[in-house]
Amino acid sequence: MARVTTEALALRRTPFRETSQIAEFLTRDRGRVGLILKGVMRPKSRMGGGVDLLDHCRVTYTARRGSRSMPPLVERQVLSHHPGMRHREDLMRAGLYMLELLRALVPEGQRVPGLFGLSVAFLAALDTEPEPGRLAPMTFALEGGLLRMTGFELVLDRCVSCHRRPEGSMALRCDPQRGGIVCSTCRDDEDGNYVPLSSASARLIMGLTGADPLRLRGLTLPENIENDVRRFFDRTFLHVLERPPRAAVMSQR
Ligand SMILES: [Zn+2]
């Protein structure tokens, strides 16, 4: 048996028996890990109650090599409960949207330390209570980073078919199914299922992808660009998830 200590975010949790919980975490060092929290709902539990979604914590558990049973959580220390995020509904919604994307896109059994770091930074940025108008660039940085780190990033700097780079401020057409932008020569069907995207928006997406959300707090975007980029990510996630995200944050404004 090996004892593992790593940082973690709870992706989901369900009650188990009378006093226990089963929780799935995204961890910095081990990817997704399911743990059983024995007796955690007992009033006198040493683990301080059940797990809350979106808590950033440090967990210790015993990993049994080759064992099929779920390892028990031994110790948990909450590093941040994000109180600033929790008292505003729009910020909570953004946090839950992130969880939904992580649950859907992070493969089992894969270490994703970069994505873990980006997720923690996004929650920390939400916890600073940015004005509602400043939320979009942070969310775009997360969405772009998530797509890149899970292998779903779209090509935006050249045509996916002929590899020609778009010139100047050309209006672009993006096809999530084909993996990125398609130039007018390579488009076989003008009325196809393309997402329109301005060159400025495409450059912005590439610039924001994977950027530290905390550093984007001072940034506001022109409304037309924000709408353009919002539509781009909505359509891209619709393609990747094969359904609209349930917690679609931004498009409901
Ligand atoms: Zn082309």
Residues whose N, C-alpha, C, O or C-beta is under 5 A from the ligand:
A	BS01	ZN	C159 S161 C162 H163 C183 C186
